[in-house]
Amino acid sequence: MKQEEEERKNNLEKQVIQVLKSKENVVRDMVEKKKGVIVFGLKEKVSTTRKDRVKEDLKVARPIIGEVEDDNTESGEEIEEVFRLGKYQEGKDRPMKIKFKTQVAATRVLEKTWKLAQTEKYKKV
């Protein structure tokens, strides 16, 4: 009886490992999505090169993250990547996606977004 249970347990463990390996991309995508924050309502400056756009977007993103974070944390260090979503159209501001290095950092920022509503500069963000 115990031997049968042990065999079932081993078979079940093998099946779980196989499923996880086959669904590795799905799991990875879910984790990656949770590391990102989308911000609406930020003005977009016209830049000719991608490099300039990334620099400008970082200049915009860092103060926003700094506003919601405590003063003792370095806001720019946790940002992995910043980019705009969608195709550029003159006169329209695209949403900005801020990707953090960890899911914990993204969650912490989302939990403190209420602080933006209290500042005059970021009320509409």
N, C-alpha and C positions, 0 to 999 in steps of 0.2 A: 504494500500500500504506500509506504513512504517513498519507495523507489519510483513508483508511478507519479506521485506528486512532484518529486524532484525532476523527473523527465519533463513533465508538463511545464514546470517552472523554467527549465532551461530552454525548452522550445518556445515558450512565450517570450523570454528575453531575446532570443535570436530573432523572432518575428518583429519585436519592437525595434531592434537595432536595424533590421532590414528596412522597415518603414521609414525610420528616421533618416537613413542614408538615401533612400529614394526621394524623400521630401526635403532634402537639405536646402535646396534653393528656395522653397516656400518658407521655411523657417528663417533663412537668412534675409529674405525680402521683408518679412514681418518685423524683424529686429531693425532693419535699416529704416523702415517707415516710421518706427517709433522714435528714431533719433532726429527726426526733422520737425521743424515748426514753420508754418506758413503764415506770413504777415501781410495783411492787406492795408491799403491806404497810404503807402509810402510813395513819395514823389520820386520819379525816375528821371535822371539827367540824361541828356543825349550824349552818347559817347560813340566814337567811330570804331574803336577796336574792342575786342572782347576783354583784353587785359585791362583797359581803362574802365570798362563797365564793372568788372570784378572789384577793382580798387574802390570805385565809387560806392558800390553796394556794401562793401566791407566797412567803409567810412560811415554809412548810414546804419548798418546793423549793430556795430559795436556799442554805440551810445544807447541804443534801445535795450540791448541785453544788460548793459551796465546800469540802466535805470531800474530794471526789475530785480537785479541781483543785489546782494548785500555789498557794502563798501569794501569788505575784506577779500572778496574774490576777484580774480582777474578775468574780466568778461571776454576779452578777445581770445584768450587761450583755449577756451572750450569750443570755439567755432571751427568746424572742419572745412565747410564749404558754404558759399553763398551764391545763389543764382536766381534769376527771374524766370517765372513760368509763363509759357505762351509766346506767341509771336509779337514782336514790337509793332505798335501802332502809334503814330504821332498823336499826342494829345491824350493818350490813355496811359494810366499807370498799371503795370503788371504786378501781380502778387510776387512777393519775394519768399523763397524757401531758404531757411537757415538750417543747415545740417550740422549737428553737434557731434563731438567725438564719442560721447556716451549717451545712452538712453536716460540715464539718471540726470544728466545736465539738461536735456530737453524737457524732462518732466518737471524739474525744479523751476525752469523758466516759465513753463505753462502755468504752474501753480501760483506764480507771482505776477501774472499779467494784469491783475486788478490794479497794480501800482501805476500802470500806464494811464489809466482813466483819471487818476488824480493829478497828473501833470498836464499843464496847459499845452505843451508842445506836442504831446502824443495822444491827445484825447480822441482823435479820429482814427487811430491805428487799432 
